[in-house]
Amino acid sequence: MPLSRRTFLLLTPLAAAPTVAYGRQAAPSSAPAIPATFPAHDPDLARETVSVSHGNVARVKELLAARPALAKASWDWGYGDWETALGAASHVGNREIASLLLAAGAPPTMFSATMMGQLDAVKAFVAASPGIQKMKGPHGISLIAHARVGGSASAEVLKYLESLGDADPRYTNEPLADADRAAITGAYGFGGAAGDQLVVASEKNLTIQRPGGVPRTLFHLGQRVFHPAGAEAVRIRFAPGDRADAVTIEDGPRVVVAKRL
């Protein structure tokens, strides 16, 4: 039906109203952007929580006050070397941070119980799963090492674990000749991007690191074959020769070959 000029003018404000309202909503906002990981927590936040749980009490309190669920945060430092926030506090003997995390909902573990001096709990773990005392924690740190950093509070736990005789397993780490050490250190590339590199360094320990990542200590199994800390199933193999021209990373079904740069 044809519209008169009067009818058109009466309807126009109604038709324009949603457009005006939409324009206001689209105006720039000072609110922080919603991360792509929403509703999951930001992985960088999880990593920070685990990192500061080694010793930064003030920051742990801030993080838990804002998001108590971060008490359960975990992070893979490389090759499957997973560590929880509570695991971090436990292997450095930080009772204050461990207590904060437990109060906020972190699930207690055999390692946290050991550091905290909870003898009955540790005995219960061993009774329920004989041999569990040989299990290593994050970075390959033994159960008995957790008892030692617990100090006087975990003295009875330490005595009990020592009586078992096998609660302090160590990684195999065969001697590495200076010539072999020199032959494998350096940078290796495995892709076209700038960060597609692995850097093998030799200072106090032999380490492997992706730029921007965390150096992982390497343990020598012999014949230039290694595994990184906290990942006994991974194999890192260097080519023979006076200057290794490649390194192969075998992590389950994933095999990465990096060529010397």
Phi, psi and chi 1 to 4 in degrees:
 res  aa     phi    psi   chi1   chi2   chi3   chi4
   1 MET       -  130.8  179.7  179.9   66.2      -
   2 PRO   -59.2  140.1  -21.4   34.6      -      -
   3 LEU   -98.3  137.6  -65.8  177.1      -      -
   4 SER   -77.8  162.2   66.8      -      -      -
   5 ARG   -60.0  -38.3 -177.0  172.1 -178.6  -83.2
   6 ARG   -64.3  -44.1  175.5 -177.3  175.1   82.4
   7 THR   -63.8  -42.0  -57.3      -      -      -
   8 PHE   -60.0  -43.6  177.6   79.4      -      -
   9 LEU   -66.1  -34.2  -68.7  174.5      -      -
  10 LEU   -69.6  -34.6  -72.1  173.1      -      -
  11 LEU   -83.6  -26.8  -68.5  175.2      -      -
  12 THR   -56.9  -44.9  -63.2      -      -      -
  13 PRO   -59.9  -34.9  -25.0   35.8      -      -
  14 LEU   -68.8  -39.3  -64.0  176.7      -      -
  15 ALA   -69.2  -32.2      -      -      -      -
  16 ALA   -81.8  -21.0      -      -      -      -
  17 ALA   -56.3  -47.6      -      -      -      -
  18 PRO   -60.7  -34.0  -24.0   35.9      -      -
  19 THR   -65.5  -42.1  -57.7      -      -      -
  20 VAL   -65.5  -44.5  172.9      -      -      -
  21 ALA   -63.3  -41.4      -      -      -      -
  22 TYR   -63.6  -39.2 -179.7   79.5      -      -
  23 GLY   -61.0  -37.3      -      -      -      -
  24 ARG   -67.7  -40.5  -68.8 -163.4 -170.9  103.1
  25 GLN   -66.4  -28.5  -68.3  173.5   -0.3      -
  26 ALA   -83.7   -1.7      -      -      -      -
  27 ALA   -63.1  150.5      -      -      -      -
  28 PRO   -55.5  141.5  -24.1   34.2      -      -
  29 SER  -120.9  150.2  171.0      -      -      -
  30 SER   -88.9   -3.0   59.5      -      -      -
  31 ALA   -67.5  144.9      -      -      -      -
  32 PRO   -64.2  148.4   22.5  -33.1      -      -
  33 ALA   -67.4  145.7      -      -      -      -
  34 ILE   -80.0  122.6  -62.5  174.8      -      -
  35 PRO   -67.4  156.9   25.5  -34.1      -      -
  36 ALA   -64.3  -22.1      -      -      -      -
  37 THR   -81.5   -9.0   56.2      -      -      -
  38 PHE   -55.6  136.3  175.9   83.0      -      -
  39 PRO   -88.6    2.0   34.0  -37.6      -      -
  40 ALA   -69.7  150.0      -      -      -      -
  41 HIS   -66.4  148.9  -78.3  175.6      -      -
  42 ASP   -61.0  126.0 -173.0  -23.5      -      -
  43 PRO   -56.2  -33.8  -25.4   34.5      -      -
  44 ASP   -64.9  -32.0  -72.4  -18.4      -      -
  45 LEU   -70.4  -38.5 -161.3   57.9      -      -
  46 ALA   -63.6  -43.6      -      -      -      -
  47 ARG   -62.9  -43.1  175.4  175.7  177.8  168.6
  48 GLU   -62.6  -41.5 -178.2 -171.0    3.9      -
  49 THR   -59.9  -45.7  -56.8      -      -      -
  50 VAL   -64.6  -42.3  174.9      -      -      -
  51 SER   -62.7  -50.4 -179.3      -      -      -
  52 VAL   -72.5  -16.9  -61.6      -      -      -
  53 SER   -70.4   -7.7  -69.2      -      -      -
  54 HIS   -73.0  -23.5  -72.1   84.4      -      -
  55 GLY  -176.3   -6.1      -      -      -      -
  56 ASN   -96.3   86.4 -169.7  -25.5      -      -
  57 VAL   -60.2  -45.3  177.5      -      -      -
  58 ALA   -59.8  -44.8      -      -      -      -
  59 ARG   -69.4  -36.4 -177.1   56.3  178.7  155.5
  60 VAL   -60.0  -43.4  170.0      -      -      -
  61 LYS   -61.2  -42.5  -71.8  179.8  177.6  179.1
  62 GLU   -62.0  -46.5  -69.9  175.7   -3.5      -
  63 LEU   -64.5  -43.3  -69.9  166.7      -      -
  64 LEU   -70.4  -31.9  -65.0 -178.3      -      -
  65 ALA   -65.0  -37.2      -      -      -      -
  66 ALA   -80.3  -40.3      -      -      -      -
  67 ARG  -143.7   90.4  -71.4 -172.0  173.2   93.7
  68 PRO   -56.6  -28.6  -25.6   35.3      -      -
  69 ALA   -63.8  -17.2      -      -      -      -
  70 LEU   -66.3  -11.5  -74.6  172.4      -      -
  71 ALA   -60.1  -22.0      -      -      -      -
  72 LYS   -99.6   10.4  -64.5  176.2  -78.6 -172.3
  73 ALA   -63.6  148.2      -      -      -      -
  74 SER  -140.2  160.2   61.5      -      -      -
  75 TRP  -148.2  142.1 -173.8 -103.5      -      -
  76 ASP   -95.8  111.4  177.3    6.7      -      -
  77 TRP   -77.6   -7.6  -67.8  107.1      -      -
  78 GLY   142.7  132.2      -      -      -      -
  79 TYR    64.3   21.1  -52.3   98.2      -      -
  80 GLY    91.0   17.2      -      -      -      -
  81 ASP   -84.9   76.0 -175.7   14.8      -      -
  82 TRP   -76.1  141.6  -72.2   92.2      -      -
  83 GLU  -140.3  134.0 -178.9  178.4   37.2      -
  84 THR   -91.5  166.0   64.3      -      -      -
  85 ALA   -59.8  -42.8      -      -      -      -
  86 LEU   -66.7  -36.1 -179.1   58.1      -      -
  87 GLY   -61.9  -38.1      -      -      -      -
  88 ALA   -63.0  -48.9      -      -      -      -
  89 ALA   -64.0  -34.3      -      -      -      -
  90 SER   -70.7  -41.7  -62.8      -      -      -
  91 HIS   -81.4   -8.8   77.6   72.6      -      -
  92 VAL  -103.8   -1.2  -62.1      -      -      -
  93 GLY    76.4   29.2      -      -      -      -
  94 ASN   -91.9   90.9 -162.2  -49.6      -      -
  95 ARG   -65.3  -36.6  -65.6  175.8   60.4   84.6
  96 GLU   -62.8  -48.3 -178.1  176.5    4.0      -
  97 ILE   -67.4  -40.7  -70.1  179.5      -      -
  98 ALA   -58.7  -41.5      -      -      -      -
  99 SER   -65.4  -39.8  -63.0      -      -      -
 100 LEU   -62.1  -43.4  -71.6  169.8      -      -
 101 LEU   -67.5  -42.9  -65.7  165.7      -      -
 102 LEU   -62.9  -41.1  -70.9  164.0      -      -
 103 ALA   -65.4  -28.1      -      -      -      -
 104 ALA   -88.0   -1.9      -      -      -      -
 105 GLY   115.4    7.2      -      -      -      -
 106 ALA   -66.4  130.5      -      -      -      -
 107 PRO   -67.1  127.2  -18.8   32.0      -      -
 108 PRO   -67.4  152.2   23.0  -32.1      -      -
 109 THR  -130.2  172.3   68.7      -      -      -
 110 MET   -60.2  -35.8  173.6  177.7   66.0      -
 111 PHE   -71.6  -41.2  -64.2   97.1      -      -
 112 SER   -67.8  -39.2   66.7      -      -      -
 113 ALA   -62.5  -38.3      -      -      -      -
 114 THR   -64.0  -49.8  -65.6      -      -      -
 115 MET   -63.8  -36.4 -172.8  -84.2  -70.3      -
 116 MET   -78.1   -7.3  -60.5  -71.7  -79.1      -
 117 GLY    81.4   27.1      -      -      -      -
 118 GLN   -90.9   80.8  -62.7  165.5   -7.6      -
 119 LEU   -59.2  -46.1  179.6   59.3      -      -
 120 ASP   -61.0  -39.0  -70.8  -18.1      -      -
 121 ALA   -65.6  -42.9      -      -      -      -
 122 VAL   -64.5  -43.3  175.8      -      -      -
 123 LYS   -61.5  -36.7  -74.1 -176.2  173.3 -179.7
 124 ALA   -66.6  -39.9      -      -      -      -
 125 PHE   -59.3  -47.0  -87.2  110.7      -      -
 126 VAL   -67.4  -39.4  175.1      -      -      -
 127 ALA   -66.0  -36.9      -      -      -      -
 128 ALA   -74.7  -31.7      -      -      -      -
 129 SER  -137.1   80.2  -58.8      -      -      -
 130 PRO   -53.3  132.9  -27.3   36.7      -      -
 131 GLY    95.4   -8.9      -      -      -      -
 132 ILE   -64.1  -20.5 -163.9  173.3      -      -
 133 GLN   -64.2  -15.0   69.9  -88.0   10.4      -
 134 LYS   -86.4   -6.5  -65.9 -178.4  -76.2 -173.4
 135 MET   -69.0  138.3 -178.8 -179.8  -68.3      -
 136 LYS   -92.7  150.6  -61.4 -177.4 -176.8   71.3
 137 GLY   -93.0 -162.9      -      -      -      -
 138 PRO   -53.3  141.3  -24.5   34.0      -      -
 139 HIS    64.8   11.7  -36.2  -42.4      -      -
 140 GLY    81.7   18.1      -      -      -      -
 141 ILE   -79.6  129.5  -61.1  172.7      -      -
 142 SER   -75.1  164.7   70.0      -      -      -
 143 LEU   -64.8  -40.7 -168.9   61.8      -      -
 144 ILE   -67.1  -28.9 -150.3  166.4      -      -
 145 ALA   -65.8  -34.8      -      -      -      -
 146 HIS   -65.4  -36.0  -75.0   74.0      -      -
 147 ALA   -67.8  -38.1      -      -      -      -
 148 ARG   -65.3  -41.9  -71.9  174.0 -179.7  142.6
 149 VAL   -73.9  -12.8  -62.7      -      -      -
 150 GLY   -72.7  -13.9      -      -      -      -
 151 GLY    71.0 -149.3      -      -      -      -
 152 SER   -62.2  -30.7   58.7      -      -      -
 153 ALA   -64.7  -27.1      -      -      -      -
 154 SER  -110.7   20.8   58.0      -      -      -
 155 ALA   -61.8  -40.4      -      -      -      -
 156 GLU   -70.4  -34.5  -70.0  -57.8  -49.1      -
 157 VAL   -66.1  -42.7  177.0      -      -      -
 158 LEU   -59.6  -44.7  177.1   59.0      -      -
 159 LYS   -61.5  -41.9 -174.6 -175.7  -58.8 -176.4
 160 TYR   -64.5  -45.8  165.2   68.8      -      -
 161 LEU   -65.2  -38.2  -67.9  175.7      -      -
 162 GLU   -62.6  -33.3  -72.1  175.5  -23.4      -
 163 SER   -68.7  -22.8   74.0      -      -      -
 164 LEU   -74.9  -29.9  -62.4  177.7      -      -
 165 GLY    84.5   -8.2      -      -      -      -
 166 ASP  -139.4   27.8   56.8   -1.4      -      -
 167 ALA   -95.3   11.0      -      -      -      -
 168 ASP  -131.3   55.1 -165.6   21.4      -      -
 169 PRO   -69.3  144.4   27.6  -35.2      -      -
 170 ARG  -118.4  153.2  -54.4  -66.8  178.7   89.9
 171 TYR   -69.2  145.9  -76.3  140.6      -      -
 172 THR   -65.9  134.2  -63.3      -      -      -
 173 ASN  -148.2   85.3 -165.5   20.7      -      -
 174 GLU   -67.4  150.0  -62.4  -68.3  -18.2      -
 175 PRO   -57.3  144.4  -22.9   33.3      -      -
 176 LEU  -122.1  120.3 -176.0   65.8      -      -
 177 ALA   -62.4  148.5      -      -      -      -
 178 ASP   -56.4  -37.7  -69.8  -17.6      -      -
 179 ALA   -65.0  -39.4      -      -      -      -
 180 ASP   -68.9  -39.7  -75.2  -39.7      -      -
 181 ARG   -60.5  -44.1 -173.2  178.2  -67.3  -93.3
 182 ALA   -67.8  -33.0      -      -      -      -
 183 ALA   -70.4  -27.4      -      -      -      -
 184 ILE  -102.6  -14.8   65.7  178.0      -      -
 185 THR   -71.6  150.8   55.4      -      -      -
 186 GLY   133.6 -171.1      -      -      -      -
 187 ALA  -107.8  141.8      -      -      -      -
 188 TYR  -130.2  139.8  -59.6   79.7      -      -
 189 GLY  -112.6  144.8      -      -      -      -
 190 PHE  -131.9    6.6   56.5   86.5      -      -
 191 GLY  -161.1 -176.6      -      -      -      -
 192 GLY   -89.6  -15.8      -      -      -      -
 193 ALA   -80.6  158.3      -      -      -      -
 194 ALA   -60.3  -34.8      -      -      -      -
 195 GLY   -87.9    2.7      -      -      -      -
 196 ASP   -82.0   66.4  -68.7  -14.3      -      -
 197 GLN  -139.3  157.0  -63.8 -178.3   23.7      -
 198 LEU  -128.1  127.2  -66.1  168.6      -      -
 199 VAL  -111.1  121.9  178.3      -      -      -
 200 VAL  -101.4  121.7  178.6      -      -      -
 201 ALA  -122.9  155.0      -      -      -      -
 202 SER  -132.7  102.7  177.2      -      -      -
 203 GLU  -120.7 -109.3  -65.7 -178.8    5.0      -
 204 LYS   -70.1  -43.9 -179.8  179.7  179.3 -179.2
 205 ASN  -123.2  161.6  -61.4  -52.7      -      -
 206 LEU   -83.0  128.1 -168.2   68.5      -      -
 207 THR  -132.1  159.7   62.2      -      -      -
 208 ILE  -128.8  140.5 -170.4  167.7      -      -
 209 GLN  -152.1  137.4  176.1 -176.3    9.1      -
 210 ARG   -89.3  137.9 -172.7  167.4 -179.5  175.4
 211 PRO   -51.1  129.1  -28.8   36.7      -      -
 212 GLY    89.0  -10.6      -      -      -      -
 213 GLY   -95.5 -163.8      -      -      -      -
 214 VAL  -108.8  131.9  178.5      -      -      -
 215 PRO   -60.4  134.4  -19.0   31.6      -      -
 216 ARG  -111.9  126.1  -50.2  -51.5  -59.0  151.5
 217 THR   -66.1  138.3  -61.5      -      -      -
 218 LEU  -104.6  137.5  -67.4  176.8      -      -
 219 PHE  -113.0  127.6  -67.8   86.3      -      -
 220 HIS   -85.9  123.9 -171.6 -146.3      -      -
 221 LEU   -97.0   -5.1  -58.1  175.2      -      -
 222 GLY   110.4  152.7      -      -      -      -
 223 GLN    57.0   35.7  -57.3  -61.2  -47.2      -
 224 ARG    62.8   29.7  -66.0 -170.2 -177.3  179.3
 225 VAL  -112.2  132.6  178.4      -      -      -
 226 PHE  -133.0  165.7  -58.3   80.2      -      -
 227 HIS  -132.1  149.2   76.2   75.6      -      -
 228 PRO   -82.8  160.3   26.3  -28.6      -      -
 229 ALA   -55.5  134.4      -      -      -      -
 230 GLY    78.2    8.9      -      -      -      -
 231 ALA  -146.8   72.8      -      -      -      -
 232 GLU   -66.6  -23.1  -68.4  178.0   81.6      -
 233 ALA   -82.7  -15.4      -      -      -      -
 234 VAL   -79.5  143.5  173.3      -      -      -
 235 ARG  -122.9  131.7  -69.3  -66.4  177.0  -92.9
 236 ILE  -120.8  112.1  -61.0  178.2      -      -
 237 ARG  -115.0  128.6  -54.2  176.7 -170.9  -85.8
 238 PHE  -102.6  142.3  -68.6   87.8      -      -
 239 ALA   -65.4  154.4      -      -      -      -
 240 PRO   -74.2  176.3   27.9  -34.9      -      -
 241 GLY   111.0  166.8      -      -      -      -
 242 ASP   -67.6  -21.0  -66.0  -22.6      -      -
 243 ARG  -144.4   97.3 -170.9  170.0 -175.1  -94.2
 244 ALA   -53.5  127.4      -      -      -      -
 245 ASP   -96.2   -0.1   61.6    3.7      -      -
 246 ALA  -160.8  156.4      -      -      -      -
 247 VAL  -134.1  138.5   58.8      -      -      -
 248 THR  -115.2  127.2  -58.8      -      -      -
 249 ILE  -104.1  122.1  -45.0  -66.7      -      -
 250 GLU  -114.9  109.4  -58.9  170.3   -0.1      -
 251 ASP  -127.9   86.2 -174.2    0.4      -      -
 252 GLY    63.5 -130.9      -      -      -      -
 253 PRO   -74.7  -11.0   26.5  -34.6      -      -
 254 ARG   -91.2  122.9  174.4  168.1  -68.1  156.9
 255 VAL  -124.5  121.7  177.8      -      -      -
 256 VAL  -119.2  126.6  175.5      -      -      -
 257 VAL  -109.2  121.8  178.9      -      -      -
 258 ALA  -113.7  133.3      -      -      -      -
 259 LYS   -96.9  144.6  -59.9  -67.4 -174.7  178.6
 260 ARG   -61.4  137.9 -177.3  179.3  -73.8  -82.4
 261 LEU   -91.9      -  -62.4  174.1      -      -
